[in-house]
Amino acid sequence: MRCLTSDDPNAPFYEAGKRGYFLARADGTILEQGFHIPGRMFGLWFPPLRVMKDIWLEDLHGRKLRFSRFETHMVGRKMVFTYGEKTVGVEVLFDKDAPIFFFSIQTSFPFYFGMRFDETPVWGSEKLGWRSYVPDLTVIEGGYEFKCKNIPRVYRIKSNSRMLSVDVDTLMVEVKPPSTVIAIGEDFPGNLLERFENAKGKKRTYYESMNPEIGQDDSVFWSKNMLLDMYLETEAGRGIVAGHPEFPWWFGVDTFFTGLALLKAGMYEHLEDTLLTLMEYANDQFIPHEIVSNGVNQGSKRPIETFMFVNISMRYVEASGNIEFLKLHYDVMKRMFFLSMPRKGYPSGPGMVELSFMETEDVVTLDTVCAVHAAARALKQGARMMGKREDERTFEDVEKRTLLDLREWYDEENGVFFDVMRKGKGRFLGTFIQMFPLFFNMVDRDTAVKVLESLKKLGLVMKEGLKHSMLDNGINGFYSGKADKIWWVANAILKKSCMQYDLMCPEFLEELYIRDLYNGMPGAIPEIVGEKAGCFAQAWSTLFVLI
């Protein structure tokens, strides 16, 4: 079994199953960190609630055990500690399907394992009238439980060793050799040791069937493994979430790029579930920007979301051969397309760059125009498959018009595209969407060559890849500024564009991907190249190798 290790105690990590995730540092510290929920994005989550905010290991005299190393396995994670010459291993594992989380501790000496619980609802829950609570732990047979106040759930904490309540929200487990198991979740009858081993074996069998170790290099293997980890199911929906720690819910545009990686990985059902979740919240109108795991639609209407959704849906149909999906949803996709498409020109409003000067409602963005073209081309194919000749001609007309109109967006003298148009006047801002016309194969090779060379001279394309943008207006969010940062999804766009036109991509990108794979959380691909800012594990970043 493959295993990646790290000796960095500060590196963040996740462990995830379909019904939840655990976020901490490699040394077990649960960080008081977060942008969307200030100080509370880490911990043990059974979405839409966090139920644990702290853990620690101490000897019988209250002294902390020393961190040694962290291990990422295909299934589960392991923290290793030392105590003098003795070693302690703490495995963390989420059950594949059930809302159950395990600590399995291997030791040759006794010590204490502390846990502090809370009830923190996910981002946007104030719209539902939810708030944070300190849980009241009560004794049950074999352990403790607490009843949630926001939703009708009960969480139980059990162990095969003695537990002590030291406060209303705090438990201490007397860890004893050779093995102590702690389980947290909604229900888990039976022997805990057996339950843990069965959960681990079942999850390993599934992962091995989806992601065989033989014949894959590390970059592909661990990227696919991370995608399997990113599948989340709650009462609000199911599918692949965007990333940890800040975006463990479902996004419109993200699903397009992550969806391309899922298709390459053969994870068709994972993509279909994500598409159906987004469609449920669209109400036959507009694909949402983001749906939080509590069911709250936090995103404003961005036309690009709908066009990208239509494109990836048709790519899914063609790759999977699921014609029934097309039959069920073709009319809905067609309706959403024309609801987002004005009678003249192109939809105005924000695209996917997320800088304030491109977020106003009076601009048309280059990425939206390209997305319209790609969606029209996709629906033309869908209409052909459905035998709808009139629709096929309609979408072919839109496809051709977008190609003709792209000439108005091209600054031939400087060899770049305008990023935005306002009142018919184009403006070059220098963002990664410069590569969209190449990514969607909308230009000839001579133009592609000229654009790539121009962007290299301007510094938008560097040896580390395609920068997010060249300008920074101070609207930074938790990224600490987007200008000069390089998203891995942007490098995926650059790589695909170069592949389509047989152009030379910056030669160090593969090495940078491997570096980021091994740094931070080993086996996880971050949102931003070489950066600790942003998500340390981002689903759409896998597209760079799964292209």
Buried (B, 14 or more C-beta within 10 A) or exposed (E): EEEBBBEBBEBBBBBBBBBBBBBBBBBBBBBEBBBBBEEBBBBBBBBBBBBBBBBBBBBEEEEBBEBBBBBBBBBBBBBBBEBEEEBBBBBBBBBBBBBBBBBBBBBEBEBBBBBBBBBBBBBBBEEBEBEBBBBEBEEEEBBBBBEBBBBEBEBBBBBBBEBEEEEEBBBBBBBBEEBBBBBBBBEBEEEBEEBBBEBBEBBBEBBBEBBEEEEBEBBBBBBBBBBBBBBBBBEBBBBBBBBBBBBBBBBBBBBBBBBBBBBBBEBBBBBBBBBBBBBEBBEEBBBBBBBBBBBBBBBBBBBBBBBBBBBBBBBBBBBBEBEEBBEEBBEBBBEBBEBBBEEEEBBBBBBBBBBEBBBEEEBBBBBBBBBBBBBBBBBBBBBBBBEBEEBBEBBBEBBEBBBEBBEEBBBEEEBBBBBBBBEEEBEBBBBBBBBBBBBBBBBEEEBBBBBBEBBEEBEBBBEBBBBBBBBBEEEEEBBEBBBEBBBBBBBBBBBBBBEBBEBEBBEEBBEBBBEBBBBBBBBBBBBBBEBEBBBBBBBBBBBBBBB
